[in-house]
Each structure stands twice: as structure tokens, then as C-alpha cells.
């Protein structure tokens, strides 16, 4: 069957109209988000569908506004139009918010769509088909709505939440009647990011002497990414609309983009900020200043409402979920005449977060034994074959050069081995270890009775998640789950 002839068809249930994010929040509200994947289902599945949701509980606690964008599924039945695809297995049959913690199936709290049943009224459920065949649902769950469980059951938990909230999205399909993609609600927070731009990060790398640095900040609502980018060593005359900086045209900047892609991989454009001869972003999205040293500073805001190749909402879940010093799947790329594929490039990373005391513990060039304080430590082994233990707290540990044994201890820890064949210690009930650079010669040590046969190793986006039952042990950044075998453990 052919897709709907109107890719921007809007369906309100019932009624008609457009579907902006519903805002009735007052002067203060609690922002939340959720990132939906098949790996969060119980049991997990390998669905390639994805979703992102932003939500906000109003001051009174009697209205939860939401917006949910889902891609990779057929919402024809929900919209009341012709199917998106001829394959009926991906047809959406149910859309719910459930009561339940991560890793546990729970009862329906609010039913937004059920095929053949009476569904929510116009302000509670609106849906728009987007040009890329994703759909965006929006509405307001109010205390007065007909729901299986009242919103008041969850309002106090939402207000006081520091991590997960006991509610999750679940989108059900014909092939996965128990749930195709699921996403736990979490409190949103502002997130700071940074990037350092060089020619060596281009794929393939180049020897450009140009450099750049960028700072970025995602707001708590997850709908605006503010940025500042300073670049030196290339000619921005064309971008500024002035005379060239140099007579050499090979260093003329022709394109400025933010791309979707991981480190070491070329990806599509997410947001185009400048293209010679084309209409570019508006004033708040793209400002540029020439500095006294002939560098330039670009600044602006990438908003969810902007005309971008890919919406900001595609990336907010990853940004919100990432930990300090971890890459996210976006990169800056500044293109020139001599390097049309990219002169300098910089991967976005989560900046070291503020809040709570951190202790800096640094080793020597020898073989050190470093032990944390039980708080939030930043530990660096430098050179040598080091043994590093973080104890309690959410630690950031960098082994440095050498064959290091790294034990994050309790908490949510970010571990980097750097050079050498490193060993990362995993133990039951220890907390989540985020390993940023697991390599072929690295190993994971199973302690406290852990056995390889009891582990669940699954793909979580671009990363690998290792669990023992419901206990999350490690997340390996940028590693494919099918490459992890028993030989990676000691």
C-alpha cells in the first residue's frame, strides 16, 4: 500500500487543528524527558524504532504536558490514513504511559490510543505526521482525565525525583504486542557540552593548522541548544560578507554544519548554519564576529522549532543520558574550498558537570596504587601500570599510559583506560561503570561471584550494555554487543 499522500496530515482525537506542544505550566514546572528504545522493553528486543519525549508537570501538579516523537513505525492506523508501509508487522496498536520502574513491567496508567476503542479527547492526544515519516504526539494528562491511574499518584514522585520516575512510555505494535519501544521518564536538567576542532578528527584526517573550540548548553526542557564556536586559521570573509582575510582562496570557508555521527565516522548534516549562496539560519540561530586575531566566533541557538535537516529532539535523549567526558553522536564540521569534506571537525562531549565536591587524585609516571575518598573523585593514573580504586561516589577515572586495573567502586563511574591493555573491574551491586574506550586488548574482571554465563549483553543505541539480571554493570561506549565474547572477561 502506498504511504499517505499528505505527509503532514494532522489528526486530533476528536476535532481538527495543529499540534503545538501544549503549554499551561504557570511560572514554575518540572521538566522531564524519555528516550524510547527496544532494549528497554522487558524482555528486550532488537527494534530499530526510536522515540524521544519531553514532558512538564505544572506547578499545581494536576497537568502533565507531553510531546512524543517516534520514528521507524507505521502510525497509519492511529492517524486513520493509509499505511506508511505494506508491512503490517510494524503497525502501532497501542500507545500507553505505564506505572513501573526501569526493567519491570507495570500496569497502564494512561491509555492514549487503542485500536477500535474510544480514546482521549482533543487536548490529551494530538498527532502529526512529519516529513520524514516520524510522528509527533502531544497533549496534556490532567488530573480530571479518564485514566486507569490518576496523575495525583505520581505528582509528588515527579517533583522529588533525582533519577528515574516510576512511569514509562510504551508503544505497542503487531509484531511486539507487549511493546516495541519503551522509555523511562527522567527529570530533565541543563547539560553543558564542549568540542575541540582539528583536522586530525576529519575522516580521512588532514594536516590543517586551523583549530576551533566550542561550548554548548542544552536547556532543561531539551528544546534549545545554545552554542558558541571560535575558529582560527581559515578565511571567513565569504561568511561575513566582507573582503577576504587572505589572498589564498583555498582556505575560504564554504559550509558550517553540525553533523549526526560518532567519532571516526562521517554522518549526515543535522543543522546547516552556513552555506554559500543559500538561505541560512535566522538572527538568533547564527551570529558571527571577527576577532582581533582574525579568528571568528559564531554563536546562536539550535531550537526544536528551527528548520534543520534533523530535529534537535533526535539527540536530546542521548545528551541527557550521557555522562561527563562522554562523546555524543554530534560533531562540528567546518568545510573549505581545499577540503570540501571538512577542514576541521570536533566531536561534542559532555563537559565535566558541576555540583557536589570533587577530589582530584593524580598519580606519577611510575606504578601507582590510587584509592579514592568515597566521594566524587577525579583520578588520573598518568604513566605506569596503575591500580586505581574509586570507592564510593560518581568517579571519573583515567588510567593513562600503561596496563592499568581500574575499579570504579560504588556509584555511576566514567572509566577511561587510555593506552595499554587495561582491566575494568565489574562486581554485582557495585553501580554502573561507563567505559569510554574499551579496546580489543582490554579485559573486564568479574568479581564477587559474577560469571560470564549469567550476563546479558545487549545493544543500547551505539553502545553495549552488560547486565546481571536487572543489575546494570557496564556500558561500553561505541562498542557493538556482538563483538563481546567470553574471551573479553577474566
FIBAGU-815338 format. One record per residue (C-alpha): residue number from 1; residue in one letter; x, y, z. Coordinates in steps of 0.02 Angstrom, whole numbers. Example, Ala and Ser with C-alpha at 12.3 -4.5 7.8 and 13.67 -1.06 7.14 Angstrom:
! FIBAGU-815338
{1 A {615 -225 390}}
{2 S {684 -53 357}}
//
This chain:
! FIBAGU-815338
{1 X {0 0 0}}
{2 X {61 174 -37}}
{3 X {100 299 101}}
{4 X {-21 439 138}}
{5 X {-17 574 6}}
{6 X {-12 706 143}}
{7 X {148 685 244}}
{8 X {97 824 363}}
{9 X {-76 756 398}}
{10 X {-138 810 569}}
{11 X {-258 705 673}}
{12 X {-340 769 831}}
{13 X {-444 648 930}}
{14 X {-576 710 902}}
{15 X {-576 876 809}}
{16 X {-453 961 695}}
{17 X {-306 1079 707}}
{18 X {-120 1091 727}}
{19 X {-24 1014 872}}
{20 X {99 1132 955}}
{21 X {173 1074 1121}}
{22 X {33 1109 1245}}
{23 X {88 1237 1374}}
{24 X {-15 1276 1528}}
{25 X {125 1271 1653}}
{26 X {117 1430 1756}}
{27 X {276 1512 1815}}
{28 X {361 1353 1876}}
{29 X {361 1175 1812}}
{30 X {456 1011 1823}}
{31 X {533 960 1655}}
{32 X {557 776 1612}}
{33 X {616 676 1463}}
{34 X {617 498 1399}}
{35 X {716 410 1263}}
{36 X {623 261 1189}}
{37 X {713 104 1126}}
{38 X {677 -80 1105}}
{39 X {817 -126 1226}}
{40 X {717 -52 1371}}
{41 X {573 -172 1340}}
{42 X {557 -322 1458}}
{43 X {608 -435 1377}}
{44 X {715 -325 1264}}
{45 X {701 -330 1075}}
{46 X {808 -275 927}}
{47 X {688 -146 855}}
{48 X {770 -5 759}}
{49 X {624 112 800}}
{50 X {666 259 913}}
{51 X {572 391 1012}}
{52 X {602 545 1116}}
{53 X {482 632 1234}}
{54 X {487 796 1329}}
{55 X {361 822 1469}}
{56 X {322 952 1602}}
{57 X {221 942 1762}}
{58 X {137 1107 1805}}
{59 X {153 1198 1971}}
{60 X {-10 1131 2041}}
{61 X {37 953 1995}}
{62 X {-128 922 1906}}
{63 X {-72 931 1723}}
{64 X {72 840 1636}}
{65 X {104 912 1462}}
{66 X {195 798 1341}}
{67 X {268 787 1167}}
{68 X {323 619 1096}}
{69 X {411 593 929}}
{70 X {430 414 864}}
{71 X {516 355 705}}
{72 X {526 185 620}}
{73 X {347 128 646}}
{74 X {184 135 547}}
{75 X {57 253 627}}
{76 X {-68 241 483}}
{77 X {-198 157 594}}
{78 X {-175 289 730}}
{79 X {-193 431 604}}
{80 X {-338 347 514}}
{81 X {-245 357 348}}
{82 X {-171 232 227}}
{83 X {-24 133 299}}
{84 X {151 204 292}}
{85 X {217 35 230}}
{86 X {148 -127 158}}
{87 X {220 -225 306}}
{88 X {84 -240 439}}
{89 X {202 -304 574}}
{90 X {259 -127 618}}
{91 X {82 -59 636}}
{92 X {58 35 801}}
{93 X {-87 -40 900}}
{94 X {-72 40 1074}}
{95 X {9 194 1150}}
{96 X {19 199 1340}}
{97 X {103 278 1489}}
{98 X {134 138 1614}}
{99 X {164 134 1802}}
{100 X {328 43 1831}}
{101 X {514 57 1865}}
{102 X {652 26 1738}}
{103 X {669 -158 1700}}
{104 X {497 -203 1769}}
{105 X {332 -218 1675}}
{106 X {190 -122 1757}}
{107 X {6 -82 1730}}
{108 X {-61 51 1613}}
{109 X {-79 222 1696}}
{110 X {-143 319 1544}}
{111 X {-203 247 1378}}
{112 X {-181 369 1235}}
{113 X {-226 255 1090}}
{114 X {-305 84 1072}}
{115 X {-363 24 901}}
{116 X {-552 13 894}}
{117 X {-580 94 1064}}
{118 X {-634 267 1122}}
{119 X {-475 368 1151}}
{120 X {-427 530 1236}}
{121 X {-504 699 1195}}
{122 X {-427 835 1087}}
{123 X {-312 917 1214}}
{124 X {-248 748 1277}}
{125 X {-199 669 1112}}
{126 X {-147 757 952}}
{127 X {-37 681 819}}
{128 X {58 748 668}}
{129 X {147 651 532}}
{130 X {315 732 495}}
{131 X {403 744 327}}
{132 X {525 603 374}}
{133 X {379 485 417}}
{134 X {407 503 603}}
{135 X {256 561 702}}
{136 X {240 683 846}}
{137 X {106 658 978}}
{138 X {64 795 1102}}
{139 X {-63 828 1237}}
{140 X {-96 854 1421}}
{141 X {-130 719 1551}}
{142 X {-242 807 1676}}
{143 X {-300 751 1847}}
{144 X {-480 757 1783}}
{145 X {-445 641 1635}}
{146 X {-514 465 1623}}
{147 X {-356 367 1659}}
{148 X {-327 196 1736}}
{149 X {-222 277 1873}}
{150 X {-240 461 1921}}
{151 X {-97 584 1891}}
{152 X {-101 626 2077}}
{153 X {-24 455 2111}}
{154 X {138 515 2033}}
{155 X {146 705 2057}}
{156 X {247 702 2218}}
{157 X {369 573 2149}}
{158 X {397 681 1994}}
{159 X {428 836 2099}}
{160 X {559 750 2207}}
{161 X {641 639 2076}}
{162 X {830 642 2057}}
{163 X {842 498 1933}}
{164 X {706 388 1858}}
{165 X {521 417 1887}}
{166 X {408 264 1904}}
{167 X {321 297 1738}}
{168 X {369 241 1563}}
{169 X {309 263 1385}}
{170 X {263 105 1290}}
{171 X {221 98 1104}}
{172 X {149 -72 1055}}
{173 X {144 -149 880}}
{174 X {76 -302 792}}
{175 X {245 -390 798}}
{176 X {282 -339 977}}
{177 X {113 -335 1066}}
{178 X {199 -317 1235}}
{179 X {292 -164 1174}}
{180 X {402 -112 1027}}
{181 X {490 37 1107}}
{182 X {490 94 1287}}
{183 X {563 243 1379}}
{184 X {577 279 1565}}
{185 X {532 456 1620}}
{186 X {677 551 1698}}
{187 X {699 728 1765}}
{188 X {775 844 1636}}
{189 X {924 952 1679}}
{190 X {1030 1080 1590}}
{191 X {1180 995 1509}}
{192 X {1344 1079 1461}}
{193 X {1446 1013 1314}}
{194 X {1609 1057 1229}}
{195 X {1706 1017 1071}}
{196 X {1884 1042 1010}}
{197 X {1902 1054 820}}
{198 X {2054 990 725}}
{199 X {2095 923 553}}
{200 X {2151 757 627}}
{201 X {1971 717 676}}
{202 X {1913 727 495}}
{203 X {1881 563 403}}
{204 X {2003 547 320}}
{205 X {2114 658 428}}
{206 X {2207 807 358}}
{207 X {2355 914 411}}
{208 X {2262 1079 428}}
{209 X {2334 1203 552}}
{210 X {2161 1276 583}}
{211 X {2084 1243 754}}
{212 X {1922 1277 844}}
{213 X {1839 1264 1013}}
{214 X {1656 1262 1058}}
{215 X {1549 1269 1214}}
{216 X {1365 1220 1210}}
{217 X {1221 1208 1333}}
{218 X {1059 1111 1317}}
{219 X {918 1187 1420}}
{220 X {821 1086 1548}}
{221 X {668 1073 1436}}
{222 X {775 994 1299}}
{223 X {711 1107 1161}}
{224 X {856 1230 1139}}
{225 X {1044 1202 1119}}
{226 X {1142 1363 1141}}
{227 X {1316 1365 1063}}
{228 X {1474 1468 1042}}
{229 X {1609 1416 917}}
{230 X {1777 1503 891}}
{231 X {1883 1452 740}}
{232 X {2054 1515 686}}
{233 X {2165 1482 535}}
{234 X {2035 1489 396}}
{235 X {1956 1632 296}}
{236 X {1778 1680 347}}
{237 X {1767 1828 227}}
{238 X {1631 1746 124}}
{239 X {1532 1702 281}}
{240 X {1545 1880 347}}
{241 X {1510 1955 176}}
{242 X {1670 2058 184}}
{243 X {1834 2061 90}}
{244 X {1937 1901 108}}
{245 X {2054 1881 257}}
{246 X {2192 1817 139}}
{247 X {2225 1815 -49}}
{248 X {2229 1624 -45}}
{249 X {2055 1561 -90}}
{250 X {2090 1381 -39}}
{251 X {2057 1419 145}}
{252 X {1889 1503 112}}
{253 X {1750 1432 224}}
{254 X {1607 1367 118}}
{255 X {1497 1270 240}}
{256 X {1470 1263 428}}
{257 X {1371 1115 495}}
{258 X {1329 1011 646}}
{259 X {1326 830 587}}
{260 X {1246 672 655}}
{261 X {1383 543 681}}
{262 X {1503 460 801}}
{263 X {1689 495 815}}
{264 X {1782 422 665}}
{265 X {1625 405 558}}
{266 X {1555 527 430}}
{267 X {1370 563 453}}
{268 X {1231 669 378}}
{269 X {1203 853 414}}
{270 X {1090 885 564}}
{271 X {1094 1076 563}}
{272 X {1163 1187 425}}
{273 X {1221 1356 491}}
{274 X {1303 1424 333}}
{275 X {1304 1375 150}}
{276 X {1372 1496 21}}
{277 X {1233 1561 -90}}
{278 X {1092 1481 11}}
{279 X {965 1545 136}}
{280 X {1039 1521 309}}
{281 X {979 1523 490}}
{282 X {893 1672 569}}
{283 X {973 1801 684}}
{284 X {959 1707 849}}
{285 X {1025 1545 771}}
{286 X {1180 1614 686}}
{287 X {1284 1766 735}}
{288 X {1465 1791 689}}
{289 X {1600 1910 750}}
{290 X {1777 1935 682}}
{291 X {1903 1945 824}}
{292 X {2062 2050 830}}
{293 X {2172 1897 795}}
{294 X {2071 1854 637}}
{295 X {1983 1710 721}}
{296 X {1793 1717 718}}
{297 X {1663 1674 848}}
{298 X {1495 1604 796}}
{299 X {1351 1596 919}}
{300 X {1168 1553 918}}
{301 X {1031 1435 974}}
{302 X {975 1275 890}}
{303 X {792 1262 937}}
{304 X {670 1120 911}}
{305 X {566 1235 802}}
{306 X {710 1278 684}}
{307 X {718 1221 503}}
{308 X {851 1087 520}}
{309 X {885 929 421}}
{310 X {864 827 580}}
{311 X {766 890 731}}
{312 X {855 928 893}}
{313 X {737 804 978}}
{314 X {830 662 891}}
{315 X {980 693 1003}}
{316 X {912 759 1168}}
{317 X {889 587 1245}}
{318 X {1070 541 1211}}
{319 X {1133 708 1277}}
{320 X {1026 698 1434}}
{321 X {1080 518 1468}}
{322 X {1266 541 1436}}
{323 X {1395 560 1573}}
{324 X {1540 684 1594}}
{325 X {1677 669 1462}}
{326 X {1571 551 1357}}
{327 X {1550 581 1170}}
{328 X {1378 613 1098}}
{329 X {1335 574 917}}
{330 X {1352 751 850}}
{331 X {1503 841 780}}
{332 X {1550 1012 713}}
{333 X {1617 1020 535}}
{334 X {1690 1175 452}}
{335 X {1714 1149 264}}
{336 X {1831 1246 148}}
{337 X {1874 1257 -36}}
{338 X {2029 1148 -14}}
{339 X {1942 1023 100}}
{340 X {1761 1014 40}}
{341 X {1728 863 151}}
{342 X {1787 959 303}}
{343 X {1937 1064 358}}
{344 X {1915 1047 547}}
{345 X {1797 938 646}}
{346 X {1756 917 830}}
{347 X {1653 786 920}}
{348 X {1532 852 1051}}
{349 X {1566 788 1227}}
{350 X {1478 809 1393}}
{351 X {1576 934 1497}}
{352 X {1631 891 1673}}
{353 X {1474 927 1773}}
{354 X {1470 1043 1923}}
{355 X {1377 1007 2084}}
{356 X {1448 918 2234}}
{357 X {1628 918 2290}}
{358 X {1756 827 2184}}
{359 X {1928 771 2240}}
{360 X {2072 768 2116}}
{361 X {2191 622 2140}}
{362 X {2337 609 2019}}
{363 X {2471 476 2007}}
{364 X {2650 482 1947}}
{365 X {2744 413 1798}}
{366 X {2776 254 1899}}
{367 X {2666 108 1951}}
{368 X {2541 188 2071}}
{369 X {2406 123 2187}}
{370 X {2272 258 2197}}
{371 X {2122 248 2313}}
{372 X {1976 369 2309}}
{373 X {1894 461 2453}}
{374 X {1720 386 2445}}
{375 X {1658 548 2368}}
{376 X {1656 609 2188}}
{377 X {1837 589 2135}}
{378 X {1931 635 1976}}
{379 X {2076 512 1967}}
{380 X {2219 508 1840}}
{381 X {2349 371 1836}}
{382 X {2465 455 1709}}
{383 X {2604 334 1655}}
{384 X {2645 165 1730}}
{385 X {2545 8 1768}}
{386 X {2424 77 1898}}
{387 X {2293 3 2013}}
{388 X {2153 129 2038}}
{389 X {2003 109 2155}}
{390 X {1865 239 2160}}
{391 X {1770 175 2314}}
{392 X {1603 269 2330}}
{393 X {1536 417 2233}}
{394 X {1518 452 2048}}
{395 X {1701 448 1997}}
{396 X {1793 494 1837}}
{397 X {1948 385 1817}}
{398 X {2081 398 1680}}
{399 X {2211 261 1685}}
{400 X {2334 347 1568}}
{401 X {2476 257 1481}}
{402 X {2511 81 1542}}
{403 X {2423 -80 1591}}
{404 X {2300 -20 1723}}
{405 X {2174 -107 1835}}
{406 X {2027 11 1861}}
{407 X {1891 -19 1991}}
{408 X {1761 120 1997}}
{409 X {1682 58 2158}}
{410 X {1506 109 2207}}
{411 X {1415 241 2105}}
{412 X {1398 288 1923}}
{413 X {1578 295 1862}}
{414 X {1659 350 1700}}
{415 X {1814 246 1662}}
{416 X {1945 275 1527}}
{417 X {2092 157 1504}}
{418 X {2191 258 1376}}
{419 X {2346 166 1313}}
{420 X {2393 -11 1362}}
{421 X {2297 -170 1398}}
{422 X {2182 -118 1540}}
{423 X {2067 -217 1655}}
{424 X {1900 -144 1711}}
{425 X {1827 -223 1869}}
{426 X {1642 -269 1873}}
{427 X {1550 -330 2027}}
{428 X {1368 -359 2070}}
{429 X {1281 -214 2156}}
{430 X {1430 -101 2126}}
{431 X {1345 30 2017}}
{432 X {1358 68 1831}}
{433 X {1530 83 1751}}
{434 X {1535 182 1589}}
{435 X {1690 127 1493}}
{436 X {1733 257 1361}}
{437 X {1869 166 1263}}
{438 X {1856 -23 1279}}
{439 X {1981 -95 1154}}
{440 X {2024 -267 1088}}
{441 X {2167 -292 1211}}
{442 X {2066 -234 1363}}
{443 X {1976 -353 1480}}
{444 X {1837 -349 1610}}
{445 X {1864 -435 1778}}
{446 X {1712 -524 1851}}
{447 X {1717 -523 2042}}
{448 X {1602 -561 2190}}
{449 X {1532 -718 2109}}
{450 X {1490 -646 1939}}
{451 X {1501 -772 1797}}
{452 X {1500 -745 1610}}
{453 X {1354 -864 1586}}
{454 X {1241 -758 1695}}
{455 X {1272 -596 1598}}
{456 X {1153 -515 1475}}
{457 X {1249 -421 1339}}
{458 X {1138 -312 1229}}
{459 X {1148 -167 1107}}
{460 X {1090 0 1178}}
{461 X {1095 125 1036}}
{462 X {1277 136 982}}
{463 X {1338 62 1147}}
{464 X {1343 -108 1232}}
{465 X {1253 -136 1398}}
{466 X {1309 -277 1513}}
{467 X {1187 -334 1649}}
{468 X {1173 -469 1779}}
{469 X {986 -491 1796}}
{470 X {919 -314 1822}}
{471 X {1087 -253 1890}}
{472 X {1174 -141 1761}}
{473 X {1361 -175 1771}}
{474 X {1440 -83 1624}}
{475 X {1406 20 1470}}
{476 X {1540 8 1335}}
{477 X {1536 165 1229}}
{478 X {1541 140 1041}}
{479 X {1558 -50 1054}}
{480 X {1447 -175 962}}
{481 X {1370 -305 1076}}
{482 X {1402 -446 952}}
{483 X {1591 -418 968}}
{484 X {1594 -455 1156}}
{485 X {1634 -637 1197}}
{486 X {1693 -739 1347}}
{487 X {1873 -701 1297}}
{488 X {1846 -519 1347}}
{489 X {1825 -569 1530}}
{490 X {1949 -630 1660}}
//
